[in-house]
Amino acid sequence: MYRQTLRDFVEREIVPVAREYEHAGRYPTEIVRTMKDLGLFGLVIPEEYGGLGADTVSFALTFEEISRGWMGVAGILGSHSVSCWMINRHGTEEQKRALLPKLATGELRTGVALTEPGAGTDLQGIRTTARRDGDHYVVNGAKMWITNARYANPLPVLVKTDPTTTPAHKGMSVLLVDTDSPGFEVTKDIGKLGYKGTESCEVVLTDVRVPVSALLGGVEGRGLQQALSSLETGRINIASRSVGVAQRAYDEALSYAREREAFKQPIGDFQAVQLRLAEIATQLQAARLLTYWAASQMDAGRRMDTESGMAKIFASETAIRCATDSMRIHGGYGYSTEFEIERLYRDAPLMAIGEGTNDVLRTVVAKSLLAGKAVVA
């Protein structure tokens, strides 16, 4: 029933306008409003704070269905949800009671500011600092690729509260920055191949004063662990988005193969097209089941960095393959901006980069296997 509710929403309010909005560069304000009405901004927030308290499999279903309509819209909800999960998991009770009820309704929205111009995968290499000055921190630095930057408040920002500590992660913290503070500036939107609909921005912080009470969890030096734990949820998010993109690519390919005729017969009658359809469907279903399995591991209370990494790797690579094969089935029309497939083809590659590149995740998975921390059986 939950999936059907999401599917009806996507078919009614996202599918009819996605291509038009994306090509016009229009922000999906009306879609965001309906997501608020459906309570989706409270997806991962416990019921005691006014959220849905959804399990992780339902979380995965949500991003799969929305991405089937438009992956960019899923990004608006994705960064918000990862941040809410982090605040709920690591925040003080005062922080949770002050922020989560408003985040659950969408009255407040949020994101996560981790990446910098010189530090993406290597988060210990960040240069943004927070110097203690009485009952405030003074923050200086810059962040890149920040989703929801123009709408987020508060914005969790990964900083170095002690830049001299070795190893570096012991001096890293997360601050819940009020984006209305003097010195906080969104300097530009970054142009992208795909992933339109939501903004990805450069953010500069110049002598931004942040109250000590805004230190996530109230203890310095735990920022990297807080960020990395939230990325486990983020990888389920990305895997699910990938499944949604792959599903839409399959839907478009199947429909086109039935309708398009060549040599006086539907192209779906040709074996070459049949083989591609079968491969798309098989890979799609495998990606979906792997993603649900990883989500179920989190619901069971198990550490699932290996499982979420596997799901993210496989599902994102599947999305790229399915979009490419669907484009080939479409032939020249697949290259046209009048068909959905060219947008899917542009959106899919981000999934192999976001929340940890696939090559880095492969090494994470391998190290976990070699250390006996994960078992494939």
C-alpha positions as a printed Julia matrix, in Angstrom:
377×3 Matrix{Float64}:
  0.0     0.0     0.0
  2.86    2.36    0.8
  4.52    1.65   -2.54
  1.24    2.23   -4.35
  0.72    5.57   -2.59
  4.18    6.66   -3.7
  3.64    5.36   -7.22
  0.36    7.26   -7.56
  2.07   10.45   -6.39
  4.94    9.97   -8.85
  2.65    9.21  -11.78
  0.36   12.14  -10.99
  2.8    14.9   -10.06
  6.33   14.02  -11.19
  6.24   12.03  -14.44
  4.12   14.56  -16.39
  6.4    17.52  -15.61
  9.89   16.11  -15.03
 11.24   16.6   -18.55
  9.76   20.1   -18.87
 11.03   21.26  -15.47
 14.47   19.76  -15.99
 15.01   21.37  -19.39
 13.72   24.72  -18.1
 15.93   24.59  -15.0
 12.84   25.06  -12.85
 12.88   24.18   -9.16
 10.13   21.63   -8.37
  8.36   23.73   -5.73
  4.98   22.06   -6.21
  6.46   18.57   -5.91
  8.28   19.53   -2.72
  5.02   20.82   -1.29
  3.3    17.48   -1.89
  6.23   15.6    -0.36
  5.74   17.72    2.75
  2.01   16.9     2.77
  2.81   13.19    2.5
  5.14   13.45    5.48
  8.16   12.32    3.47
 10.48   14.87    5.05
  9.96   12.99    8.29
 10.73    9.63    6.72
 13.6     8.64    9.06
 12.52   10.73   12.06
 10.97    8.74   14.94
  7.27    9.14   15.63
  7.99   10.72   19.01
  9.4    13.73   17.15
  6.56   13.85   14.62
  8.12   11.72   11.87
  7.08    8.57   10.08
  9.71    6.39   11.75
  9.98    4.32    8.58
 12.01    1.12    8.46
 14.97    1.02    6.08
 13.23   -1.12    3.47
 10.43    1.46    3.28
 13.15    4.12    3.07
 14.58    2.28    0.05
 11.15    1.95   -1.58
 10.63    5.69   -1.25
 13.77    6.64   -3.14
 13.26    3.94   -5.74
  9.78    5.15   -6.62
 10.59    8.88   -6.64
 13.72    8.29   -8.75
 11.66    6.32  -11.22
  9.91    9.61  -11.87
 12.84   12.02  -11.52
 16.1    11.28   -9.75
 16.81   14.96   -9.11
 13.71   15.3    -6.9
 14.86   12.3    -4.89
 18.07   14.22   -4.18
 16.11   16.95   -2.38
 14.68   14.38   -0.01
 17.86   12.29    0.13
 20.27   14.81    1.64
 17.57   15.96    4.04
 16.95   12.39    5.21
 20.63   11.55    5.68
 21.04   14.69    7.8
 17.93   13.93    9.85
 19.19   10.4    10.48
 22.52   11.79   11.66
 20.89   14.32   14.0
 18.57   11.68   15.44
 21.39    9.15   15.88
 24.07   11.46   17.26
 22.41   14.65   18.48
 21.78   15.61   22.08
 18.23   15.36   23.35
 17.99   19.16   23.29
 19.12   19.25   19.65
 16.66   16.55   18.66
 13.69   18.17   20.38
 14.53   21.58   18.94
 15.05   20.46   15.35
 13.46   17.13   14.47
  9.76   18.1    14.78
 10.23   21.0    12.36
 12.41   18.92   10.04
  9.74   16.2    10.02
  7.1    18.55    8.61
  9.46   20.21    6.15
  9.08   23.54    7.94
 12.86   23.29    8.22
 14.95   21.5     5.62
 18.52   20.37    5.78
 21.44   18.7     3.99
 25.02   17.68    4.74
 28.17   19.73    4.06
 31.15   17.36    3.92
 32.94   17.68    0.57
 35.45   20.45   -0.14
 37.27   21.61   -3.28
 40.33   19.6    -2.2
 38.68   16.83   -0.17
 35.98   14.49   -1.39
 36.61   10.83   -0.69
 39.41   11.76    1.73
 37.32   13.57    4.32
 40.23   13.71    6.76
 41.8    16.15    4.3
 39.19   18.89    4.85
 40.48   22.37    5.65
 37.39   24.01    7.14
 38.19   24.97   10.73
 36.18   25.9    13.81
 38.13   27.87   16.42
 36.67   28.06   19.92
 35.98   31.62   21.07
 34.15   31.67   24.39
 30.72   30.11   23.96
 31.01   30.11   20.14
 33.03   28.51   17.39
 34.35   30.73   14.59
 34.15   28.78   11.34
 36.18   29.43    8.19
 36.32   27.34    5.03
 34.48   26.26    1.89
 32.29   23.31    0.91
 31.41   21.97   -2.56
 28.57   19.96   -4.15
 26.18   20.76   -1.32
 22.64   19.61   -2.1
 19.84   21.76   -0.64
 22.34   24.5     0.19
 19.9    27.28   -0.68
 17.11   25.78    1.44
 18.91   24.05    4.32
 18.72   25.48    7.83
 20.4    24.17    9.86
 23.2    22.72    7.74
 25.48   20.15    9.43
 29.06   21.12    8.5
 32.08   18.87    9.0
 34.93   20.94   10.47
 38.27   20.57   12.21
 37.92   21.76   15.8
 41.54   20.72   16.38
 43.57   20.87   13.13
 46.78   19.75   14.88
 45.58   16.38   16.19
 46.96   13.13   14.77
 45.23   11.13   13.36
 43.18   13.92   11.84
 39.77   12.36   12.51
 40.23   12.85   16.27
 40.08   16.6    15.73
 36.95   16.62   13.53
 33.44   17.61   14.57
 30.05   18.38   13.04
 28.43   21.77   13.7
 24.75   22.48   13.05
 25.22   25.83   11.32
 22.43   28.4    11.13
 22.6    29.39    7.46
 21.2    32.84    8.24
 24.38   33.62   10.17
 26.59   36.49    8.96
 29.48   35.17    6.92
 27.59   32.13    5.55
 27.27   32.48    1.78
 26.11   30.24   -1.04
 28.4    31.56   -3.74
 27.23   29.66   -6.8
 25.27   26.76   -8.22
 27.5    24.2    -9.92
 26.53   23.25  -13.46
 25.96   19.51  -13.92
 25.53   16.96  -16.69
 22.45   15.56  -14.99
 20.9    15.5   -11.51
 18.88   18.62  -12.23
 15.95   19.84  -10.17
 17.94   20.22   -6.98
 20.82   22.62   -6.6
 24.43   21.58   -5.94
 26.31   24.54   -4.56
 29.57   25.98   -3.38
 29.31   27.32    0.17
 31.79   29.7     1.79
 31.98   30.31    5.54
 33.86   33.42    6.65
 34.15   33.98   10.4
 30.74   32.38   10.94
 29.94   32.3    14.64
 28.25   29.07   15.74
 27.1    28.53   19.35
 28.83   25.71   21.21
 25.35   24.27   21.79
 25.24   23.54   18.04
 28.08   20.97   18.28
 26.42   17.72   17.21
 26.29   15.39   20.2
 27.94   17.97   22.43
 31.4    16.35   22.27
 34.28   17.35   19.99
 36.24   14.84   17.94
 33.4    12.58   16.83
 32.52   14.3    13.58
 34.05   11.88   11.11
 32.43    8.87   12.78
 29.09   10.7    12.8
 29.4    11.54    9.11
 30.54    8.08    8.03
 27.76    6.3     9.92
 25.18    8.49    8.17
 26.71    7.59    4.81
 25.71    3.96    5.36
 22.11    5.18    5.12
 23.18    7.41    2.23
 24.43    4.4     0.28
 21.06    2.68    0.65
 19.6     5.94   -0.62
 21.9     5.94   -3.68
 21.36    2.24   -4.37
 17.6     2.78   -4.25
 17.78    5.78   -6.55
 19.81    3.65   -8.95
 17.12    0.98   -8.93
 14.53    3.65   -9.72
 16.54    4.96  -12.67
 17.1     1.4   -13.95
 13.39    0.61  -13.58
 12.42    3.64  -15.64
 15.01    2.75  -18.28
 13.52   -0.74  -18.46
  9.95    0.6   -18.65
 10.85    2.95  -21.47
 12.75    0.23  -23.39
  9.95   -2.32  -23.04
  7.29    0.14  -24.17
  9.36    1.31  -27.13
 10.18   -2.26  -28.2
  6.46   -3.07  -28.31
  5.44    0.06  -30.24
  8.3     0.83  -32.6
  8.16   -1.02  -35.9
 10.93   -1.81  -38.37
 10.67   -4.04  -41.43
  6.91   -4.25  -40.78
  7.15   -5.73  -37.3
  7.71   -4.52  -33.74
 11.41   -4.27  -32.94
 10.71   -6.42  -29.88
 10.36   -9.36  -32.28
 14.06   -9.14  -33.14
 16.34  -11.33  -31.1
 18.99   -8.64  -30.6
 16.42   -6.42  -28.88
 15.05   -9.33  -26.87
 18.5   -10.14  -25.51
 18.99   -6.55  -24.33
 15.56   -6.47  -22.67
 16.22   -9.73  -20.86
 19.59   -8.49  -19.61
 18.12   -5.17  -18.41
 15.32   -6.95  -16.54
 17.66   -9.49  -14.94
 20.2    -6.92  -13.76
 17.44   -4.62  -12.5
 15.84   -7.29  -10.37
 19.2    -8.41   -8.97
 20.01   -4.79   -8.01
 16.62   -4.37   -6.36
 16.93   -7.52   -4.26
 20.5    -6.69   -3.21
 19.36   -3.23   -2.12
 16.42   -4.57   -0.12
 18.73   -7.13    1.5
 21.17   -4.44    2.6
 18.28   -2.37    3.95
 16.97   -5.37    5.88
 20.37   -5.8     7.53
 20.12   -2.3     8.96
 16.57   -3.03   10.15
 17.94   -6.12   11.92
 20.35   -3.88   13.84
 23.47   -5.21   12.19
 26.44   -3.15   11.06
 25.98   -3.01    7.31
 28.72   -0.88    5.77
 29.8    -3.86    3.64
 26.24   -4.71    2.59
 25.32   -1.11    1.77
 28.58   -0.76   -0.17
 27.82   -3.88   -2.21
 24.3    -2.67   -2.96
 25.47    0.8    -3.95
 28.2    -0.56   -6.23
 26.02   -3.06   -8.03
 22.88   -0.95   -8.3
 24.68    2.13   -9.6
 26.6     0.17  -12.22
 23.31   -1.48  -13.18
 21.63    1.91  -13.62
 24.38    2.99  -16.02
 24.17   -0.24  -18.04
 20.37   -0.21  -18.17
 20.23    3.43  -19.28
 22.82    2.74  -22.0
 21.09   -0.4   -23.25
 17.71    1.32  -23.21
 19.16    4.15  -25.28
 20.46    1.6   -27.81
 17.03    0.02  -28.07
 15.59    3.47  -28.74
 18.16    4.12  -31.47
 18.3     7.74  -32.61
 15.23    8.69  -30.59
 17.06    7.76  -27.41
 19.49   10.59  -28.13
 16.66   13.11  -28.44
 15.7    15.41  -25.6
 12.06   14.66  -26.44
 12.38   11.19  -24.92
 12.93   10.3   -21.26
 15.91    8.07  -21.87
 18.44   10.85  -22.51
 17.75   12.26  -19.02
 18.19    8.82  -17.45
 21.44    8.43  -19.39
 22.71   11.73  -17.89
 21.46   11.03  -14.36
 22.81    7.5   -13.97
 26.59    8.2   -13.81
 26.26   10.28  -10.64
 25.2     7.16   -8.75
 28.64    5.62   -9.3
 30.27    8.73   -7.79
 28.01    9.94   -4.99
 28.34    8.74   -1.37
 31.77    7.28   -2.08
 33.05    6.37   -5.54
 32.54    2.77   -6.54
 36.24    2.06   -6.8
 36.84    3.25   -3.25
 33.84    1.26   -2.02
 35.21   -1.87   -3.67
 38.34   -1.53   -1.54
 36.19   -0.98    1.57
 34.22   -4.14    0.85
 37.37   -6.14    0.12
 39.12   -5.03    3.32
 36.06   -5.95    5.35
 36.0    -9.42    3.78
 39.72   -9.98    4.31
 39.45   -8.91    7.94
 36.61  -11.35    8.54
 34.18   -8.55    9.43
 31.75   -9.62    6.72
 30.81  -13.02    5.36
 29.3   -13.82    1.98
 27.28  -17.0     2.35
